[in-house]
Amino acid sequence: MKLFILFAFCLLGNGLMAQTKINDCSKLHEGNFLIKDPQNGNLLIERKKKHQIEIGDNGNVVLKIKIKWTDDCHYQLIGMKVIKAPNKKEYQKQVKNSPTIFVEITEVTPQYHKIRCTLEGQKEPLFFTIWNR
């Protein structure tokens, strides 16, 4: 079963190349966002200052992830808790020791923002466009 969470997108994603244009990132510390993926399904993100809820697999998988903002445009996703999943105990085992995800917001527009994410222990970053909802 596929995990439709940002972690999975970072591991498996076919991201877009990011540009270095940066605007004000502070408005992205909270809000509702969407990663569009026609192959695997969309990922909804409900972000608060210190955590975000990720909803994937048409609402069948829901995760809560801690956010640590290191500056205005950089944050880390640390630790995941399974709120809802078809086999919740198995999902929790899979994400229990998940690596930290280091995220840099590289571009901000009124419609979307672009990120570069790197998993702890990985050298190659992946790039994604996250749409405002």
C-alpha positions as CSV (number, residue, x, y, z in Angstrom):
1,M,0.0,0.0,0.0
2,K,1.3,3.4,-0.9
3,L,1.9,6.1,1.7
4,F,0.5,9.3,0.4
5,I,2.5,11.6,2.6
6,L,5.1,14.2,1.9
7,F,7.7,11.6,3.1
8,A,6.5,9.3,0.3
9,F,6.6,12.1,-2.2
10,C,10.1,12.9,-1.2
11,L,11.2,9.3,-1.6
12,L,9.3,8.5,-4.8
13,G,8.4,11.8,-6.4
14,N,9.0,12.9,-9.9
15,G,9.4,16.5,-8.8
16,L,10.0,19.7,-10.7
17,M,13.2,21.6,-10.9
18,A,13.0,24.5,-8.5
19,Q,14.0,28.1,-9.3
20,T,15.8,30.3,-6.8
21,K,13.2,33.0,-6.7
22,I,12.1,33.6,-3.2
23,N,9.4,35.9,-1.8
24,D,7.9,36.2,1.7
25,C,7.7,32.6,3.1
26,S,6.0,33.6,6.4
27,K,2.5,33.3,4.9
28,L,3.2,29.6,4.3
29,H,3.8,28.8,8.0
30,E,0.1,28.1,8.2
31,G,-2.6,27.3,5.7
32,N,-4.1,24.6,3.5
33,F,-2.1,23.3,0.5
34,L,-2.2,20.6,-2.2
35,I,0.4,18.5,-3.9
36,K,-1.1,17.3,-7.2
37,D,-0.2,13.8,-8.4
38,P,-2.4,12.3,-11.1
39,Q,-0.6,8.9,-10.8
40,N,-0.7,8.4,-7.0
41,G,-3.5,10.7,-6.0
42,N,-3.4,14.2,-4.4
43,L,-2.0,15.0,-1.0
44,L,-3.8,17.6,1.1
45,I,-1.8,19.5,3.7
46,E,-3.3,21.4,6.6
47,R,-0.4,23.3,8.2
48,K,-0.2,25.0,11.5
49,K,2.9,26.7,13.0
50,K,4.2,23.6,14.8
51,H,2.6,20.7,12.9
52,Q,0.9,19.7,9.7
53,I,-1.8,17.1,8.9
54,E,-1.3,15.3,5.7
55,I,-4.3,13.6,4.1
56,G,-3.7,11.1,1.2
57,D,-5.2,8.1,-0.5
58,N,-8.6,9.9,-0.8
59,G,-8.8,10.5,2.9
60,N,-7.9,6.9,3.9
61,V,-4.5,7.9,5.2
62,V,-4.0,10.8,7.7
63,L,-0.7,11.7,9.4
64,K,0.3,14.3,11.8
65,I,3.9,15.6,11.5
66,K,5.9,18.0,13.7
67,I,7.4,21.0,12.0
68,K,10.5,22.8,13.2
69,W,11.0,26.1,11.4
70,T,14.7,26.9,11.3
71,D,14.2,30.3,9.6
72,D,11.5,31.9,7.5
73,C,11.9,29.7,4.4
74,H,13.4,26.5,5.9
75,Y,11.8,23.8,8.0
76,Q,12.2,20.2,9.1
77,L,9.5,17.6,9.2
78,I,10.2,15.5,12.3
79,G,8.3,12.4,13.5
80,M,5.0,11.2,12.2
81,K,1.9,9.9,13.9
82,V,-0.7,7.9,12.1
83,I,-4.1,9.3,12.7
84,K,-6.0,7.2,10.3
85,A,-5.0,4.3,7.9
86,P,-6.5,1.1,6.7
87,N,-4.0,-0.9,8.8
88,K,-3.0,1.8,11.4
89,K,-0.6,-0.4,13.4
90,E,1.4,-1.4,10.3
91,Y,1.5,2.2,9.0
92,Q,2.7,3.4,12.4
93,K,5.6,0.8,12.3
94,Q,6.5,2.1,8.8
95,V,6.7,5.7,9.9
96,K,7.9,5.3,13.5
97,N,11.6,5.8,12.7
98,S,11.2,7.9,9.6
99,P,14.1,10.2,8.8
100,T,13.9,13.9,9.2
101,I,12.9,15.7,6.0
102,F,14.7,19.0,5.4
103,V,12.7,21.4,3.4
104,E,13.6,24.7,1.7
105,I,11.0,26.9,0.1
106,T,12.6,28.1,-3.1
107,E,9.8,30.1,-4.8
108,V,6.6,31.7,-3.7
109,T,3.8,32.9,-5.9
110,P,0.1,33.8,-5.2
111,Q,-1.0,30.3,-6.5
112,Y,1.7,28.0,-5.3
113,H,5.2,27.6,-3.7
114,K,8.0,25.4,-4.7
115,I,10.1,23.3,-2.3
116,R,13.3,21.4,-2.3
117,C,13.3,18.5,0.2
118,T,16.1,16.2,1.3
119,L,15.7,13.2,3.5
120,E,18.2,12.8,6.3
121,G,21.0,10.6,5.0
122,Q,20.2,11.3,1.3
123,K,22.3,13.5,-1.0
124,E,19.9,14.1,-3.9
125,P,17.1,16.5,-3.2
126,L,13.6,16.2,-4.8
127,F,11.5,19.2,-5.9
128,F,7.8,19.7,-5.6
129,T,5.2,22.3,-6.4
130,I,2.7,22.9,-3.5
131,W,-0.6,24.6,-4.5
132,N,-2.5,27.0,-2.3
133,R,-6.0,25.8,-1.5
